[in-house]
């Protein structure tokens, strides 16, 4: 499964581009790069010592059907001059490092 995550800085930049250049239209919010579930787990294992296990008997289900990709491949925001600053992994690592769990 691959997902895309965007942070407030990129979201703010996209909103500003839309306010300045967009007409009545729609745009998918995207980061520089999405990340797969296992790439994310492995990165967190390497960076933070995350321990996890996979239950191979678990069966995935979804009311709308199983999907491998939960992100947009649209490049339409480039028409507005928007270029995401962060990759999903960079954002998730930075967010995790800045979390105050106290």
C-alpha positions as a printed NumPy array, in Angstrom:
array([[  0.   ,   0.   ,   0.   ],
       [  1.366,   3.406,  -0.965],
       [  0.177,   6.674,   0.569],
       [  1.05 ,  10.345,   0.282],
       [  1.422,  12.696,   3.237],
       [  1.672,  16.486,   3.089],
       [  2.532,  18.918,   5.846],
       [  1.243,  22.355,   6.695],
       [  4.105,  24.179,   4.936],
       [  3.414,  22.555,   1.567],
       [ -0.349,  22.809,   2.081],
       [ -0.025,  26.529,   2.84 ],
       [  2.126,  27.042,  -0.275],
       [ -0.442,  25.241,  -2.423],
       [ -3.322,  27.291,  -0.983],
       [ -1.391,  30.498,  -1.715],
       [ -0.79 ,  29.351,  -5.308],
       [ -4.492,  28.574,  -5.68 ],
       [ -5.491,  31.958,  -4.303],
       [ -3.119,  33.735,  -6.655],
       [ -3.515,  31.76 ,  -9.87 ],
       [ -6.413,  29.324,  -9.764],
       [ -9.731,  29.81 , -11.389],
       [-12.749,  27.696, -10.502],
       [-10.957,  24.341, -10.554],
       [ -9.84 ,  21.435,  -8.386],
       [ -6.366,  20.221,  -7.472],
       [ -5.057,  17.129,  -5.741],
       [ -2.664,  17.797,  -2.886],
       [  0.622,  15.943,  -3.379],
       [  4.051,  15.707,  -1.777],
       [  7.345,  15.307,  -3.624],
       [  7.013,  11.538,  -3.264],
       [  4.571,   9.099,  -1.668],
       [  5.807,   6.166,   0.431],
       [  4.886,   2.515,   0.744],
       [  3.807,   1.032,   4.06 ],
       [  6.856,  -1.228,   4.269],
       [  9.337,   1.477,   3.239],
       [  7.869,   3.627,   6.025],
       [  8.062,   0.818,   8.589],
       [ 11.65 ,   0.003,   7.595],
       [ 12.695,   3.664,   7.73 ],
       [ 11.192,   4.026,  11.215],
       [ 12.856,   0.786,  12.267],
       [ 16.238,   2.137,  11.122],
       [ 15.757,   5.666,  12.445],
       [ 13.82 ,   5.138,  15.679],
       [ 14.271,   1.457,  16.498],
       [ 10.645,   0.646,  15.73 ],
       [  9.821,  -3.   ,  16.274],
       [  6.946,  -4.53 ,  14.357],
       [  5.695,  -7.876,  13.138],
       [  3.426,  -8.849,  10.279],
       [  0.467, -11.173,  10.855],
       [  0.506, -13.187,   7.64 ],
       [ -2.925, -14.654,   8.412],
       [ -4.596, -11.247,   8.498],
       [ -6.886, -10.619,   5.546],
       [ -7.258,  -7.065,   4.327],
       [-10.685,  -5.77 ,   3.442],
       [-12.234,  -2.48 ,   2.451],
       [-15.849,  -1.504,   1.814],
       [-14.759,   0.258,  -1.399],
       [-12.36 ,  -2.468,  -2.539],
       [ -8.655,  -2.96 ,  -1.934],
       [ -6.314,  -0.405,  -3.432],
       [ -2.528,  -0.398,  -3.673],
       [ -2.209,   3.357,  -4.154],
       [ -3.871,   5.958,  -1.956],
       [ -2.374,   9.002,  -3.64 ],
       [ -2.817,  11.125,  -6.709],
       [ -0.51 ,  10.977,  -9.704],
       [ -1.824,  14.311, -10.926],
       [  0.734,  16.971, -11.803],
       [ -1.946,  19.627, -12.233],
       [ -0.651,  21.792,  -9.351],
       [  2.479,  22.497, -11.418],
       [  0.24 ,  24.685, -13.608],
       [  0.013,  26.975, -10.578],
       [  3.764,  26.979, -10.005],
       [  3.428,  24.711,  -6.962],
       [  6.355,  22.416,  -6.272],
       [  6.14 ,  20.4  ,  -3.042],
       [  9.111,  20.929,  -0.767],
       [  8.936,  17.636,   1.136],
       [  8.691,  13.919,   0.447],
       [  6.232,  11.947,   2.552],
       [  9.038,  10.174,   4.434],
       [ 10.872,  13.426,   5.243],
       [  7.662,  14.93 ,   6.605],
       [  6.788,  11.896,   8.733],
       [ 10.293,  11.678,  10.215],
       [ 10.397,  15.414,  10.995],
       [  6.915,  15.306,  12.524],
       [  7.808,  12.296,  14.665],
       [ 11.031,  13.936,  15.865],
       [  9.111,  17.071,  16.887],
       [  6.334,  15.259,  18.737],
       [  5.931,  16.091,  22.409],
       [  4.453,  12.948,  23.89 ],
       [  4.506,  14.223,  27.471]])
